[in-house]
Amino acid sequence: MQVLVMYYSKTGNTKKLAEHVATGVRETDGVDCMLKPVSEVSKDDFVKSDGIIAGSPVYFGTMAYPMKEIFDKYVGIRGEMEDKIGAAFATGGDPTGGKETTIFSIFQAMLIYGMIIVGDPLNATGHYGVACIGEPDTETAANAVKLGKRVAMLVKKLRS
């Protein structure tokens, strides 16, 4: 079983958050984690993964173009993505700067792929996904680990 944590990061903050999410996946026995920037994600990575957690900075209230490009480029494999677990995270520069709408834009793409969408576990924020302003602080990092664990555990349950 494998979870792909893919991200686009211009300043490094989204990459740092992705690394915390990946930690949570890796703490789950029996689930491998593939951590990659979107520039290195292949169609094969999508198909071989049982779950995908995607992260993007806010760009005009939505995911950054390089993230959107990946979803657009691989739309032909939608049938192979059905019933896989999907989750999202976002970073931004302002408290009201569109982090939730960015997460929703990722969810929309995952829903079109036929994926099963999950948010943060209740012991984290219990909302849509992990998000932060700038670099992730200690609490956000802990919540990112919890999101990674949740997706990995659900992948195990679904694939067992």
C-alpha angles and dihedrals in degrees: 000000000000139000120201115213105194127177146169115219128176100172099026098252095104090047090054091051090048090054090056091049089050090052089060092050091049092051089064114090115234096020123101121208125217111194114192142154110242090250088069100040115114132196087249090057089057095047096045094048121091091198137021126203111189127193132191140165116244113271111181090329095308141072118298117265095251089058093046089048091060092053091046094046095053099040089116091072095057092120091058092051098054115125095011117132118258132189137162146206135190144195129204144171101236135050091238097029103124105274093141093046088050090053089048091052089056090046090052091056092046092049090053087053088056094247127153108245124215133180133202118314116254091252088063117042097310089222139102102302143309116302137168144173111247117326116009113258124214095274093047091048090053091049090049090055089051091051091051091049092048093053092045092049092049091049089053092049094046096046098041 
